[in-house]
Amino acid sequence: MIPMIDLKTNYKSIKEELLIEIEEVLESSQFILGKKVSLFEQKLKDFLSVNNALTLASGTDALHFAIKTLGIKEGDEVITTPFTFFATAESIIYVGAKPVFVDIDGDTFNINTDLIEDKITDKTKAIIVVHLFGNPSEMDKIMDIAKRHNLKVIEDCAQSFGASYKGIKTGTFGDAGCFSFYPSKNLGAYGDGGLIVFRDSLIYDELKRLRNHGSLGGYIHESIGYNSRLDEIQAAVLLVKLKYIIKYNENRRACAFLYNGQLSNLDSIKVPYYSPDAYHVFHQYTIKSPKRDYIQKILKENEISSVVYYPIPLHLQKALTYLGYKEGDFPMAESVSKEVLSLPIYPELKSDDIIKICKVISQAL
Ligand SMILES: Cc1ncc(COP(=O)(O)O)c(C=O)c1O
């Protein structure tokens, strides 16, 4: 079976370094908010060229805390894409605000920047832009819209660690960048984890309190917070993997380019599009085809994994029916969800496997 991702092979390639780092944590017996977390946060600031970075328990918490600390609250509206993982919208709802969806671009799968301004009302407070599948959104256009309408910008970078647009890393354009270290992400832990980077140092203490029960320490609680700390063992794992992230992303890109070369001449397949200004990190390699279900069936018969991200756009999810959207509201997101198929991609994926996958697809069509 060719899997979607092979975390075991990755583990074996860095096993010795990982075990040394993890053992240091075990020997120190400091498991929460210790040296590894501080060092990892410093390395993240250096890597992303930002002044403020705090690790958290998940990417979902990063989004939730970004929205909260940027002052978005009940009655406010937040513009985002309906073609993303559910957590993007959930985080808006956590603070009592309303997600307002804007249809996507059928080529990049990201929010269609030409449609955003029509949806801005006097209740709109922010835009959450998602760099889906590792493909950076058009940040210059989004920042321009936000500036003209006085809106906050939150970047959901759960799938785009290391990606950049016009040479600037995703997560560093807006007011806050929110990352996930879920195990399958480009930079993945061995459990859950997240990161928020943010522009305004004034919210630093508030974010620190949010992740630790409203306290900056000493059992003094100034506000109501949460338990949302990255633990030391995950920080140890991530410190090792961060050393290799540039190579991992380069390998993913090489896999994607090989796929493109093999698949782009097939009539019924559209290979992923990305702007020449974008450094796409291919968290997913996602093709589009009207024959999607047939291709997936043939791949399965040939022991090749594939996954549909995402089969139901958010505006049609049962949990969000109260928002009042209906089928037909976002035709591009709906049509894309019927045609997309993500193929195996990971830094250790072999060229021979990619060629085999492409052969199976081309012979089937
Ligand atoms: C686009 C997107 N946003 C948010 C999240 C949430 O991240 P986490 O699973 O770390 O909470 C994910 C991760 O699955 C994601 O893919």
The ligand as an SDF file (V2000), in Angstrom:
LIG
                    3D

 16 16  0  0  0  0  0  0  0  0999 V2000
   -6.8530   24.5690    7.7790 C   0  0  0  0  0  0  0  0  0  0  0  0
   -6.7910   24.0920    9.1990 C   0  0  0  0  0  0  0  0  0  0  0  0
   -7.1430   24.9350   10.1820 N   0  0  0  0  0  0  0  0  0  0  0  0
   -7.0730   24.5750   11.4640 C   0  0  0  0  0  0  0  0  0  0  0  0
   -6.6510   23.3220   11.8480 C   0  0  0  0  0  0  0  0  0  0  0  0
   -6.6600   22.9570   13.2870 C   0  0  0  0  0  0  0  0  0  0  0  0
   -5.4240   22.5690   13.8050 O   0  0  0  0  0  0  0  0  0  0  0  0
   -5.3390   21.5520   15.0190 P   0  0  0  0  0  0  0  0  0  0  0  0
   -5.7190   20.1970   14.5250 O   0  0  0  0  0  0  0  0  0  0  0  0
   -3.9000   21.6170   15.4450 O   0  0  0  0  0  0  0  0  0  0  0  0
   -6.2490   22.0340   16.0740 O   0  0  0  0  0  0  0  0  0  0  0  0
   -6.2490   22.4160   10.8710 C   0  0  0  0  0  0  0  0  0  0  0  0
   -5.7200   21.1070   11.2320 C   0  0  0  0  0  0  0  0  0  0  0  0
   -6.1680   20.0670   11.0650 O   0  0  0  0  0  0  0  0  0  0  0  0
   -6.3420   22.7890    9.4950 C   0  0  0  0  0  0  0  0  0  0  0  0
   -5.9880   21.9630    8.5160 O   0  0  0  0  0  0  0  0  0  0  0  0
  1  2  1  0
  2  3  1  0
  2 15  2  0
  3  4  2  0
  4  5  1  0
  5  6  1  0
  5 12  2  0
  6  7  1  0
  7  8  1  0
  8  9  2  0
  8 10  1  0
  8 11  1  0
 12 13  1  0
 12 15  1  0
 13 14  2  0
 15 16  1  0
M  END
$$$$
